[in-house]
Amino acid sequence: MRLAFGITALSLCSVGMIGCQTDYAHLPTFSTERKLLQVVVEVPAGTNRAQRYDPAKKAFHPVRRAGLDHIVEFLPCPGNQGFIPGTRTEGTGLPLQALILAETQAEGTVMEILPIGLLTLDDNGTMQQVVVAVPARPSQQILPGITSWKSLTKQYPSAREMVGQWFQHQGRLGEVRLVGWKDEKAADQQVRLAMK
């Protein structure tokens, strides 16, 4: 877990300062202090290795397909992909996914975010939503002034295509289809619906 002064829980484990098995699945959906939406990073920006947090083992593990670690055959992840704790999606029962448009963060980093959009995908017949967000802390933002779907598409129109392509390439050819995009209000509403 990223603490206020920027150290991950994983790094503190090595020096014995805190328990090594942070239970990310039971973190609150909103940060205690600032009441901002939180995301646990599973796939750091700049990597192609798909992985998920396993709440039973309290550890991050590679996604496996046909007995092999799943490596997305595309450009590296354009943001930090992760999950919103305290949420469950209809159909899969998995936490709501998010993509934070920011510099790379280590797996297990907990970031406060501002949702700016909602991507809907059809993953082999299962609808999946992904909250697209920016960091809430200005010092972590790499897209100055981006606080809404409108501002993202106006200032960075190609970002929409890049993010969509990343998710479409997570499955085999034709398995994942982009259904559509909605704004930050729809993202907020989806979070509320997915909260336990």
DRENDO-1510 file (C-alpha; in Angstrom, 1 decimal, always signed):
<recs>
REC; n; res; u; v; w
REC; 1; MET; +0.0; +0.0; +0.0 .
REC; 2; ARG; +1.4; +3.4; -0.8 .
REC; 3; LEU; +1.6; +5.4; +2.3 .
REC; 4; ALA; +1.5; +9.2; +2.6 .
REC; 5; PHE; +5.2; +9.6; +2.3 .
REC; 6; GLY; +5.4; +7.4; -0.9 .
REC; 7; ILE; +6.7; +4.0; +0.3 .
REC; 8; THR; +4.9; +0.9; -0.7 .
REC; 9; ALA; +3.9; -1.7; +1.9 .
REC; 10; LEU; +6.0; -4.2; -0.1 .
REC; 11; SER; +9.2; -2.3; +0.6 .
REC; 12; LEU; +8.4; -2.1; +4.3 .
REC; 13; CYS; +7.9; -5.9; +4.4 .
REC; 14; SER; +11.5; -6.4; +3.6 .
REC; 15; VAL; +12.6; -4.4; +6.7 .
REC; 16; GLY; +10.0; -6.0; +9.0 .
REC; 17; MET; +8.1; -2.8; +9.8 .
REC; 18; ILE; +4.6; -4.0; +8.8 .
REC; 19; GLY; +2.8; -7.3; +7.9 .
REC; 20; CYS; +3.6; -8.5; +4.4 .
REC; 21; GLN; +0.1; -9.6; +3.5 .
REC; 22; THR; -1.9; -6.4; +3.0 .
REC; 23; ASP; -5.5; -7.3; +2.4 .
REC; 24; TYR; -6.2; -5.0; -0.5 .
REC; 25; ALA; -9.7; -6.5; -1.1 .
REC; 26; HIS; -10.9; -5.2; +2.2 .
REC; 27; LEU; -9.7; -1.6; +1.8 .
REC; 28; PRO; -12.5; +1.0; +1.7 .
REC; 29; THR; -13.7; +2.2; -1.6 .
REC; 30; PHE; -13.0; +5.8; -0.6 .
REC; 31; SER; -10.0; +7.0; +1.3 .
REC; 32; THR; -10.6; +7.7; +5.0 .
REC; 33; GLU; -9.0; +11.1; +5.1 .
REC; 34; ARG; -9.9; +12.8; +1.9 .
REC; 35; LYS; -13.0; +10.7; +0.9 .
REC; 36; LEU; -11.6; +10.2; -2.6 .
REC; 37; LEU; -12.1; +7.0; -4.7 .
REC; 38; GLN; -9.2; +4.6; -4.4 .
REC; 39; VAL; -7.6; +2.1; -6.8 .
REC; 40; VAL; -5.2; -0.7; -6.1 .
REC; 41; VAL; -2.6; -1.0; -8.9 .
REC; 42; GLU; -2.3; -4.6; -10.3 .
REC; 43; VAL; -0.6; -3.9; -13.7 .
REC; 44; PRO; +1.9; -1.0; -13.6 .
REC; 45; ALA; +2.0; +1.4; -16.6 .
REC; 46; GLY; +4.5; +0.3; -19.2 .
REC; 47; THR; +4.2; -3.5; -18.8 .
REC; 48; ASN; +2.4; -6.2; -20.9 .
REC; 49; ARG; +2.1; -8.8; -18.1 .
REC; 50; ALA; -1.5; -9.3; -17.0 .
REC; 51; GLN; -1.9; -10.0; -13.3 .
REC; 52; ARG; -4.6; -9.9; -10.7 .
REC; 53; TYR; -4.8; -9.6; -6.9 .
REC; 54; ASP; -5.9; -12.9; -5.3 .
REC; 55; PRO; -7.8; -12.0; -2.1 .
REC; 56; ALA; -7.6; -15.6; -0.7 .
REC; 57; LYS; -3.8; -15.6; -0.9 .
REC; 58; LYS; -3.4; -11.8; -0.4 .
REC; 59; ALA; -0.9; -11.7; -3.2 .
REC; 60; PHE; -0.6; -10.6; -6.9 .
REC; 61; HIS; -0.4; -13.5; -9.4 .
REC; 62; PRO; -0.1; -13.6; -13.2 .
REC; 63; VAL; -3.3; -14.1; -15.2 .
REC; 64; ARG; -2.9; -17.6; -16.7 .
REC; 65; ARG; -4.4; -18.7; -20.1 .
REC; 66; ALA; -3.9; -22.2; -21.4 .
REC; 67; GLY; -1.4; -22.8; -18.6 .
REC; 68; LEU; +0.8; -19.9; -19.5 .
REC; 69; ASP; +1.3; -16.4; -18.1 .
REC; 70; HIS; -0.9; -14.0; -20.1 .
REC; 71; ILE; +1.2; -11.4; -21.9 .
REC; 72; VAL; -0.8; -8.8; -23.8 .
REC; 73; GLU; +0.4; -8.8; -27.4 .
REC; 74; PHE; +0.3; -5.1; -28.0 .
REC; 75; LEU; +2.0; -1.9; -26.8 .
REC; 76; PRO; +2.6; -1.6; -23.1 .
REC; 77; CYS; -0.2; -0.7; -20.7 .
REC; 78; PRO; -0.9; +3.1; -21.2 .
REC; 79; GLY; -1.7; +3.6; -17.5 .
REC; 80; ASN; -1.8; +1.8; -14.2 .
REC; 81; GLN; -4.5; -0.9; -14.4 .
REC; 82; GLY; -6.1; -2.1; -11.2 .
REC; 83; PHE; -9.3; -2.5; -9.2 .
REC; 84; ILE; -11.5; -0.4; -7.0 .
REC; 85; PRO; -11.7; -2.0; -3.5 .
REC; 86; GLY; -15.1; -2.6; -2.0 .
REC; 87; THR; -16.8; -3.1; -5.4 .
REC; 88; ARG; -18.3; -6.1; -7.2 .
REC; 89; THR; -19.4; -6.2; -10.9 .
REC; 90; GLU; -22.5; -7.8; -12.0 .
REC; 91; GLY; -21.9; -11.0; -14.0 .
REC; 92; THR; -18.3; -11.7; -12.9 .
REC; 93; GLY; -18.4; -10.8; -9.2 .
REC; 94; LEU; -14.9; -9.3; -9.6 .
REC; 95; PRO; -14.0; -5.8; -8.4 .
REC; 96; LEU; -14.7; -2.9; -10.8 .
REC; 97; GLN; -11.6; -2.3; -12.9 .
REC; 98; ALA; -9.9; +1.0; -13.4 .
REC; 99; LEU; -7.1; +2.5; -15.5 .
REC; 100; ILE; -5.2; +5.5; -14.0 .
REC; 101; LEU; -3.5; +7.7; -16.6 .
REC; 102; ALA; -0.3; +8.4; -14.7 .
REC; 103; GLU; +3.4; +7.5; -14.5 .
REC; 104; THR; +4.1; +3.9; -13.6 .
REC; 105; GLN; +3.3; +2.8; -10.0 .
REC; 106; ALA; +4.3; -0.5; -8.3 .
REC; 107; GLU; +1.8; -3.3; -7.9 .
REC; 108; GLY; +0.0; -2.8; -4.7 .
REC; 109; THR; +0.2; +0.9; -4.7 .
REC; 110; VAL; -3.1; +2.5; -3.5 .
REC; 111; MET; -3.9; +5.7; -5.4 .
REC; 112; GLU; -6.6; +8.3; -4.8 .
REC; 113; ILE; -8.2; +9.0; -8.2 .
REC; 114; LEU; -10.6; +11.3; -10.0 .
REC; 115; PRO; -12.8; +9.4; -12.5 .
REC; 116; ILE; -12.9; +11.0; -15.9 .
REC; 117; GLY; -14.6; +8.4; -18.1 .
REC; 118; LEU; -16.2; +4.9; -18.3 .
REC; 119; LEU; -15.2; +2.4; -21.0 .
REC; 120; THR; -17.7; -0.5; -21.6 .
REC; 121; LEU; -16.3; -3.7; -23.2 .
REC; 122; ASP; -17.9; -6.9; -24.4 .
REC; 123; ASP; -15.4; -9.6; -23.3 .
REC; 124; ASN; -16.6; -12.8; -25.1 .
REC; 125; GLY; -20.2; -12.1; -24.2 .
REC; 126; THR; -19.6; -10.6; -20.7 .
REC; 127; MET; -20.1; -6.9; -20.3 .
REC; 128; GLN; -17.2; -5.3; -18.4 .
REC; 129; GLN; -16.8; -1.6; -17.3 .
REC; 130; VAL; -13.5; +0.1; -16.7 .
REC; 131; VAL; -13.3; +3.4; -14.9 .
REC; 132; VAL; -10.7; +5.7; -16.6 .
REC; 133; ALA; -9.1; +8.1; -14.1 .
REC; 134; VAL; -6.4; +10.5; -13.3 .
REC; 135; PRO; -4.6; +10.8; -9.9 .
REC; 136; ALA; -6.3; +13.1; -7.4 .
REC; 137; ARG; -3.0; +14.5; -6.3 .
REC; 138; PRO; -1.8; +17.2; -8.6 .
REC; 139; SER; +1.9; +16.2; -8.1 .
REC; 140; GLN; +1.0; +12.7; -9.7 .
REC; 141; GLN; -0.9; +14.1; -12.7 .
REC; 142; ILE; +0.8; +13.9; -16.1 .
REC; 143; LEU; -2.1; +15.4; -18.1 .
REC; 144; PRO; -2.5; +18.9; -16.7 .
REC; 145; GLY; -6.0; +20.3; -16.5 .
REC; 146; ILE; -7.7; +17.0; -17.3 .
REC; 147; THR; -10.6; +16.5; -14.9 .
REC; 148; SER; -13.4; +15.3; -17.2 .
REC; 149; TRP; -14.2; +13.2; -20.2 .
REC; 150; LYS; -14.7; +16.4; -22.2 .
REC; 151; SER; -11.3; +17.9; -21.3 .
REC; 152; LEU; -9.5; +14.6; -22.1 .
REC; 153; THR; -11.1; +14.1; -25.5 .
REC; 154; LYS; -10.6; +17.8; -26.4 .
REC; 155; GLN; -6.9; +18.1; -25.3 .
REC; 156; TYR; -5.8; +14.5; -26.0 .
REC; 157; PRO; -8.2; +13.0; -28.6 .
REC; 158; SER; -6.0; +10.0; -29.4 .
REC; 159; ALA; -6.0; +8.9; -25.7 .
REC; 160; ARG; -9.4; +7.4; -26.2 .
REC; 161; GLU; -8.2; +5.2; -29.1 .
REC; 162; MET; -5.0; +4.1; -27.3 .
REC; 163; VAL; -6.9; +3.0; -24.2 .
REC; 164; GLY; -9.5; +1.2; -26.2 .
REC; 165; GLN; -6.9; -0.6; -28.2 .
REC; 166; TRP; -5.1; -1.7; -25.0 .
REC; 167; PHE; -8.2; -3.4; -23.7 .
REC; 168; GLN; -9.2; -4.9; -27.0 .
REC; 169; HIS; -5.8; -6.6; -27.2 .
REC; 170; GLN; -6.2; -8.3; -23.8 .
REC; 171; GLY; -8.1; -11.2; -25.4 .
REC; 172; ARG; -7.6; -13.2; -28.5 .
REC; 173; LEU; -8.4; -11.5; -31.8 .
REC; 174; GLY; -12.1; -10.5; -31.8 .
REC; 175; GLU; -12.8; -11.7; -28.2 .
REC; 176; VAL; -12.9; -8.2; -26.6 .
REC; 177; ARG; -15.0; -5.6; -28.3 .
REC; 178; LEU; -15.3; -2.0; -27.4 .
REC; 179; VAL; -19.0; -1.1; -26.8 .
REC; 180; GLY; -18.7; +2.5; -25.9 .
REC; 181; TRP; -17.5; +5.4; -23.8 .
REC; 182; LYS; -19.3; +7.6; -21.2 .
REC; 183; ASP; -18.3; +10.5; -19.1 .
REC; 184; GLU; -17.2; +10.9; -15.5 .
REC; 185; LYS; -20.8; +11.1; -14.2 .
REC; 186; ALA; -21.4; +7.6; -15.6 .
REC; 187; ALA; -18.2; +6.4; -14.1 .
REC; 188; ASP; -19.3; +7.7; -10.6 .
REC; 189; GLN; -22.7; +6.0; -11.1 .
REC; 190; GLN; -21.0; +2.7; -12.0 .
REC; 191; VAL; -18.9; +2.8; -8.9 .
REC; 192; ARG; -21.9; +3.4; -6.7 .
REC; 193; LEU; -23.7; +0.5; -8.4 .
REC; 194; ALA; -20.8; -1.8; -7.9 .
REC; 195; MET; -20.2; -1.0; -4.2 .
REC; 196; LYS; -21.0; -3.9; -1.8 .
</recs>
